[in-house]
């Protein structure tokens, strides 16, 4: 799971950027981060 340097609530901005996901077979998928949410100490990303 990727982590962001600051949550959107801390910096007042929506998260922006790309993230690359990789499966067990080494296949990759480029995704764009649309939104993030922190809940009970875990950060969730909407790609």
C-alpha contacts under 8 A as a table, 3 or more apart, distances in Angstrom:
res1	aa1	res2	aa2	distance
2	X	19	X	7.60
3	X	43	X	7.53
4	X	7	X	6.64
6	X	10	X	6.21
6	X	11	X	6.64
7	X	10	X	5.32
7	X	11	X	6.69
7	X	15	X	7.63
7	X	36	X	7.47
7	X	37	X	7.96
7	X	38	X	7.82
8	X	11	X	5.39
8	X	12	X	5.48
8	X	13	X	5.10
8	X	14	X	5.27
8	X	15	X	5.92
8	X	36	X	7.24
9	X	12	X	5.31
9	X	13	X	7.20
14	X	34	X	7.80
14	X	35	X	6.51
14	X	36	X	7.95
15	X	33	X	6.59
15	X	34	X	6.73
15	X	35	X	5.93
15	X	36	X	6.75
16	X	32	X	7.34
16	X	33	X	5.63
16	X	34	X	6.58
16	X	35	X	7.83
17	X	32	X	5.82
17	X	33	X	5.61
18	X	30	X	6.87
18	X	31	X	5.58
18	X	32	X	4.46
18	X	33	X	5.93
19	X	30	X	5.97
19	X	31	X	5.30
19	X	32	X	6.26
19	X	33	X	7.03
20	X	28	X	6.45
20	X	29	X	5.61
20	X	30	X	4.58
20	X	31	X	6.11
21	X	28	X	5.47
21	X	29	X	5.16
21	X	30	X	6.47
21	X	31	X	7.49
22	X	25	X	7.94
22	X	26	X	5.79
22	X	27	X	5.55
22	X	28	X	4.42
22	X	29	X	6.53
23	X	26	X	5.38
23	X	27	X	5.57
23	X	28	X	6.66
24	X	27	X	7.52
31	X	47	X	5.97
32	X	47	X	5.47
33	X	36	X	7.58
33	X	45	X	6.60
33	X	46	X	6.07
33	X	47	X	4.68
34	X	45	X	7.49
34	X	46	X	5.50
34	X	47	X	5.46
35	X	45	X	5.87
35	X	46	X	5.06
35	X	47	X	7.23
36	X	43	X	6.79
36	X	44	X	5.54
36	X	45	X	4.39
36	X	46	X	6.03
37	X	43	X	5.64
37	X	44	X	5.17
37	X	45	X	6.50
38	X	41	X	6.34
38	X	42	X	5.48
38	X	43	X	4.27
38	X	44	X	6.15
39	X	42	X	5.36
39	X	43	X	6.38
39	X	44	X	7.67
